[in-house]
Amino acid sequence: MHNFLMVVLLLSSIVLIASILLQSGNSSGLSGSIAGGAEQLFGKKKSRGYDALLSKITTVCAVIYILSALIIVAVFN
């Protein structure tokens, strides 16, 4: 069981890193954060297609990573 959870933790961390690195940036530096920050906060820019898929993969992998890490610490320590 411990080895299985360690493999799940390793795979989810690799997929999480890859999905974060493959996502496109939403703003271009400091000027984008000042000028276009409100659009991102209030949802005027909807992500579709490839970016939406990567966002969902990132969310799922983050949840799997956190849960498996908590289970490993709680059960096996």
N, CA and C atoms as an extended XYZ file, in Angstrom:
231
Properties=species:S:1:pos:R:3:atomname:S:1:resname:S:1:resid:I:1 pbc="F F F"
N         0.829       -1.194        0.000 N   MET     1
C         0.000        0.000        0.000 CA  MET     1
C         0.876        1.262        0.000 C   MET     1
N         1.911        1.236        0.829 N   HIS     2
C         2.808        2.385        0.904 CA  HIS     2
C         3.488        2.633       -0.439 C   HIS     2
N         3.947        1.571       -1.093 N   ASN     3
C         4.611        1.727       -2.384 CA  ASN     3
C         3.650        2.250       -3.444 C   ASN     3
N         2.414        1.779       -3.424 N   PHE     4
C         1.406        2.253       -4.367 CA  PHE     4
C         1.154        3.745       -4.190 C   PHE     4
N         1.030        4.182       -2.955 N   LEU     5
C         0.794        5.601       -2.692 CA  LEU     5
C         2.005        6.455       -3.075 C   LEU     5
N         3.189        5.909       -2.890 N   MET     6
C         4.388        6.645       -3.303 CA  MET     6
C         4.445        6.799       -4.825 C   MET     6
N         4.038        5.752       -5.565 N   VAL     7
C         3.999        5.837       -7.027 CA  VAL     7
C         2.944        6.841       -7.471 C   VAL     7
N         1.780        6.839       -6.822 N   VAL     8
C         0.728        7.809       -7.139 CA  VAL     8
C         1.221        9.228       -6.868 C   VAL     8
N         1.927        9.411       -5.766 N   LEU     9
C         2.479       10.722       -5.424 CA  LEU     9
C         3.504       11.172       -6.462 C   LEU     9
N         4.365       10.270       -6.888 N   LEU    10
C         5.377       10.597       -7.883 CA  LEU    10
C         4.748       10.950       -9.229 C   LEU    10
N         3.806       10.132       -9.683 N   LEU    11
C         3.159       10.386      -10.981 CA  LEU    11
C         2.344       11.675      -10.963 C   LEU    11
N         1.626       11.903       -9.883 N   SER    12
C         0.829       13.132       -9.821 CA  SER    12
C         1.720       14.365       -9.768 C   SER    12
N         2.868       14.262       -9.115 N   SER    13
C         3.763       15.423       -9.075 CA  SER    13
C         4.374       15.703      -10.445 C   SER    13
N         4.712       14.664      -11.191 N   ILE    14
C         5.278       14.862      -12.528 CA  ILE    14
C         4.237       15.472      -13.466 C   ILE    14
N         3.015       14.954      -13.428 N   VAL    15
C         1.950       15.490      -14.285 CA  VAL    15
C         1.590       16.907      -13.865 C   VAL    15
N         1.616       17.179      -12.573 N   LEU    16
C         1.324       18.522      -12.075 CA  LEU    16
C         2.365       19.523      -12.559 C   LEU    16
N         3.624       19.173      -12.483 N   ILE    17
C         4.689       20.059      -12.959 CA  ILE    17
C         4.551       20.300      -14.459 C   ILE    17
N         4.308       19.233      -15.221 N   ALA    18
C         4.189       19.368      -16.673 CA  ALA    18
C         2.980       20.218      -17.057 C   ALA    18
N         1.848       20.002      -16.396 N   SER    19
C         0.650       20.767      -16.751 CA  SER    19
C         0.790       22.239      -16.395 C   SER    19
N         1.505       22.556      -15.328 N   ILE    20
C         1.723       23.955      -14.978 CA  ILE    20
C         2.660       24.617      -15.983 C   ILE    20
N         3.711       23.903      -16.379 N   LEU    21
C         4.659       24.485      -17.320 CA  LEU    21
C         4.085       24.649      -18.720 C   LEU    21
N         3.116       23.827      -19.094 N   LEU    22
C         2.527       23.910      -20.427 CA  LEU    22
C         1.452       24.983      -20.548 C   LEU    22
N         0.974       25.507      -19.432 N   GLN    23
C        -0.059       26.529      -19.489 CA  GLN    23
C         0.527       27.832      -19.996 C   GLN    23
N        -0.288       28.543      -20.765 N   SER    24
C         0.170       29.834      -21.282 CA  SER    24
C        -0.023       30.904      -20.219 C   SER    24
N         0.834       31.918      -20.267 N   GLY    25
C         0.734       33.023      -19.322 CA  GLY    25
C        -0.456       33.895      -19.642 C   GLY    25
N        -1.096       34.428      -18.624 N   ASN    26
C        -2.291       35.253      -18.839 CA  ASN    26
C        -1.965       36.722      -19.019 C   ASN    26
N        -0.806       37.149      -18.601 N   SER    27
C        -0.444       38.552      -18.755 CA  SER    27
C         1.028       38.631      -19.121 C   SER    27
N         1.406       39.775      -19.633 N   SER    28
C         2.794       39.945      -20.042 CA  SER    28
C         3.505       40.862      -19.067 C   SER    28
N         4.011       40.310      -18.001 N   GLY    29
C         4.796       41.074      -17.053 CA  GLY    29
C         3.971       41.942      -16.135 C   GLY    29
N         4.613       42.956      -15.617 N   LEU    30
C         3.986       43.837      -14.638 CA  LEU    30
C         2.884       44.694      -15.248 C   LEU    30
N         3.053       45.110      -16.489 N   SER    31
C         2.032       45.956      -17.113 CA  SER    31
C         0.730       45.193      -17.313 C   SER    31
N         0.806       43.909      -17.595 N   GLY    32
C        -0.401       43.111      -17.749 CA  GLY    32
C        -1.113       42.902      -16.433 C   GLY    32
N        -0.370       42.839      -15.350 N   SER    33
C        -1.019       42.652      -14.057 CA  SER    33
C        -1.708       43.925      -13.585 C   SER    33
N        -1.187       45.075      -13.986 N   ILE    34
C        -1.828       46.335      -13.599 CA  ILE    34
C        -3.043       46.607      -14.483 C   ILE    34
N        -2.887       46.444      -15.780 N   ALA    35
C        -3.958       46.808      -16.709 CA  ALA    35
C        -5.034       45.739      -16.816 C   ALA    35
N        -4.656       44.479      -16.840 N   GLY    36
C        -5.641       43.441      -17.102 CA  GLY    36
C        -5.987       42.578      -15.916 C   GLY    36
N        -5.633       43.003      -14.735 N   GLY    37
C        -5.900       42.196      -13.551 CA  GLY    37
C        -7.372       42.049      -13.238 C   GLY    37
N        -8.152       43.092      -13.483 N   ALA    38
C        -9.574       43.041      -13.166 CA  ALA    38
C       -10.309       42.068      -14.082 C   ALA    38
N        -9.859       41.953      -15.316 N   GLU    39
C       -10.522       41.031      -16.231 CA  GLU    39
C       -10.342       39.586      -15.785 C   GLU    39
N        -9.199       39.265      -15.244 N   GLN    40
C        -8.966       37.913      -14.782 CA  GLN    40
C        -9.743       37.618      -13.514 C   GLN    40
N        -9.853       38.603      -12.634 N   LEU    41
C       -10.552       38.382      -11.376 CA  LEU    41
C       -12.045       38.190      -11.569 C   LEU    41
N       -12.632       38.960      -12.471 N   PHE    42
C       -14.073       38.922      -12.629 CA  PHE    42
C       -14.543       38.018      -13.749 C   PHE    42
N       -13.646       37.282      -14.366 N   GLY    43
C       -14.028       36.256      -15.310 CA  GLY    43
C       -14.436       36.726      -16.680 C   GLY    43
N       -13.939       37.855      -17.150 N   LYS    44
C       -14.293       38.310      -18.493 CA  LYS    44
C       -13.569       37.511      -19.561 C   LYS    44
N       -12.417       36.979      -19.206 N   LYS    45
C       -11.666       36.155      -20.152 CA  LYS    45
C       -11.918       34.690      -19.819 C   LYS    45
N       -12.698       34.030      -20.608 N   LYS    46
C       -12.995       32.619      -20.396 CA  LYS    46
C       -11.936       31.783      -21.097 C   LYS    46
N       -11.401       30.812      -20.391 N   SER    47
C       -10.427       29.935      -21.036 CA  SER    47
C       -11.169       28.792      -21.708 C   SER    47
N       -10.756       28.491      -22.904 N   ARG    48
C       -11.410       27.451      -23.691 CA  ARG    48
C       -10.355       26.555      -24.296 C   ARG    48
N       -10.767       25.351      -24.619 N   GLY    49
C        -9.916       24.444      -25.350 CA  GLY    49
C        -8.748       23.926      -24.544 C   GLY    49
N        -7.552       24.128      -25.079 N   TYR    50
C        -6.322       23.582      -24.524 CA  TYR    50
C        -6.039       24.123      -23.128 C   TYR    50
N        -6.226       25.406      -22.922 N   ASP    51
C        -5.965       25.997      -21.607 CA  ASP    51
C        -6.953       25.491      -20.561 C   ASP    51
N        -8.192       25.305      -20.943 N   ALA    52
C        -9.185       24.785      -20.002 CA  ALA    52
C        -8.858       23.349      -19.607 C   ALA    52
N        -8.424       22.557      -20.564 N   LEU    53
C        -8.048       21.170      -20.272 CA  LEU    53
C        -6.851       21.126      -19.331 C   LEU    53
N        -5.850       21.949      -19.602 N   LEU    54
C        -4.681       21.979      -18.719 CA  LEU    54
C        -5.042       22.470      -17.321 C   LEU    54
N        -5.964       23.386      -17.231 N   SER    55
C        -6.402       23.875      -15.930 CA  SER    55
C        -7.097       22.777      -15.132 C   SER    55
N        -7.937       21.999      -15.795 N   LYS    56
C        -8.620       20.898      -15.112 CA  LYS    56
C        -7.642       19.811      -14.700 C   LYS    56
N        -6.683       19.505      -15.552 N   ILE    57
C        -5.666       18.501      -15.220 CA  ILE    57
C        -4.847       18.969      -14.028 C   ILE    57
N        -4.500       20.241      -13.993 N   THR    58
C        -3.739       20.794      -12.875 CA  THR    58
C        -4.517       20.681      -11.578 C   THR    58
N        -5.791       21.000      -11.613 N   THR    59
C        -6.624       20.930      -10.416 CA  THR    59
C        -6.745       19.505       -9.905 C   THR    59
N        -7.010       18.567      -10.792 N   VAL    60
C        -7.173       17.167      -10.394 CA  VAL    60
C        -5.866       16.610       -9.836 C   VAL    60
N        -4.756       16.901      -10.498 N   CYS    61
C        -3.463       16.400      -10.023 CA  CYS    61
C        -3.075       17.022       -8.689 C   CYS    61
N        -3.413       18.274       -8.484 N   ALA    62
C        -3.112       18.910       -7.202 CA  ALA    62
C        -3.903       18.263       -6.071 C   ALA    62
N        -5.161       17.959       -6.316 N   VAL    63
C        -5.982       17.296       -5.297 CA  VAL    63
C        -5.448       15.896       -5.009 C   VAL    63
N        -5.116       15.146       -6.049 N   ILE    64
C        -4.558       13.800       -5.866 CA  ILE    64
C        -3.241       13.863       -5.104 C   ILE    64
N        -2.397       14.820       -5.438 N   TYR    65
C        -1.109       14.976       -4.776 CA  TYR    65
C        -1.291       15.263       -3.287 C   TYR    65
N        -2.153       16.212       -2.966 N   ILE    66
C        -2.364       16.586       -1.570 CA  ILE    66
C        -2.965       15.434       -0.777 C   ILE    66
N        -3.970       14.773       -1.335 N   LEU    67
C        -4.601       13.662       -0.626 CA  LEU    67
C        -3.640       12.498       -0.402 C   LEU    67
N        -2.875       12.153       -1.427 N   SER    68
C        -1.942       11.033       -1.258 CA  SER    68
C        -0.841       11.384       -0.258 C   SER    68
N        -0.372       12.615       -0.257 N   ALA    69
C         0.643       13.020        0.718 CA  ALA    69
C         0.090       12.986        2.137 C   ALA    69
N        -1.136       13.452        2.316 N   LEU    70
C        -1.753       13.415        3.644 CA  LEU    70
C        -2.005       11.992        4.121 C   LEU    70
N        -2.415       11.116        3.215 N   ILE    71
C        -2.649        9.721        3.587 CA  ILE    71
C        -1.339        9.044        3.975 C   ILE    71
N        -0.282        9.297        3.223 N   ILE    72
C         1.009        8.706        3.545 CA  ILE    72
C         1.484        9.155        4.926 C   ILE    72
N         1.340       10.434        5.216 N   VAL    73
C         1.783       10.944        6.514 CA  VAL    73
C         0.896       10.428        7.647 C   VAL    73
N        -0.402       10.398        7.437 N   ALA    74
C        -1.317       10.008        8.507 CA  ALA    74
C        -1.256        8.515        8.816 C   ALA    74
N        -1.129        7.689        7.804 N   VAL    75
C        -1.205        6.241        8.010 CA  VAL    75
C         0.156        5.633        8.340 C   VAL    75
N         1.182        6.084        7.669 N   PHE    76
C         2.453        5.393        7.757 CA  PHE    76
C         3.465        6.072        8.679 C   PHE    76
N         3.070        7.082        9.418 N   ASN    77
C         3.978        7.694       10.396 CA  ASN    77
C         3.434        7.594       11.773 C   ASN    77
